[in-house]
Amino acid sequence: MEPEKPIVAESRVVCCDGGGGPLGHPNVYLRIGKEGEAVCPYCSRRFVLAEGADTAPAH
């Protein structure tokens, strides 16, 4: 199985619901850190920060 493409985010804080519907999971908010990506602990979706997006340092 081919891994899903990462979701490109415009902000360092993203929300994942697993795709919604009956196969989704509770909303979880993730912070994209210095490394430029975050992974959902429920469904393993990867979120990456868009180039030139929210360049404020992560806390």
C-alpha distance (Angstrom), angle and dihedral (degrees) to the residues before:
residue distance angle dihedral
M1 . . .
E2 3.80 . .
P3 3.82 115.1 .
E4 3.80 116.8 -111.4
K5 3.77 117.7 -101.9
P6 3.79 113.2 -104.2
I7 3.79 118.3 -101.7
V8 3.80 111.3 -115.0
A9 3.82 111.7 -134.8
E10 3.80 129.2 -161.5
S11 3.82 92.7 -157.1
R12 3.81 135.3 48.4
V13 3.82 90.9 -123.9
V14 3.80 116.3 66.3
C15 3.79 134.9 173.3
C16 3.80 123.2 -139.6
D17 3.81 125.1 -166.8
G18 3.78 97.3 170.3
G19 3.79 92.1 -106.2
G20 3.79 96.0 -53.9
G21 3.76 126.9 -110.9
P22 3.80 123.3 78.6
L23 3.81 92.8 -38.4
G24 3.80 94.4 53.2
H25 3.79 129.9 96.6
P26 3.82 135.7 -139.2
N27 3.81 115.2 -63.6
V28 3.77 111.3 -89.1
Y29 3.80 123.3 -173.4
L30 3.78 117.0 -143.4
R31 3.80 131.2 -169.2
I32 3.79 118.1 -140.5
G33 3.79 105.0 -136.4
K34 3.79 135.5 -159.4
E35 3.79 91.4 -67.9
G36 3.83 89.0 65.4
E37 3.80 99.1 -120.8
A38 3.80 144.0 75.4
V39 3.81 130.4 -163.5
C40 3.81 123.9 -148.6
P41 3.82 111.0 -120.4
Y42 3.83 91.3 -147.4
C43 3.80 104.6 47.5
S44 3.83 104.6 7.5
R45 3.81 94.1 -122.2
R46 3.79 110.5 162.3
F47 3.79 121.2 -135.0
V48 3.80 120.0 -165.7
L49 3.78 127.8 -170.7
A50 3.80 113.7 -112.1
E51 3.78 115.9 -116.4
G52 3.80 109.0 -92.5
A53 3.83 92.8 11.3
D54 3.81 125.4 129.8
T55 3.79 98.0 -22.0
A56 3.81 94.8 -180.0
P57 3.80 109.8 124.0
A58 3.80 116.8 -94.6
H59 3.81 115.1 -114.4
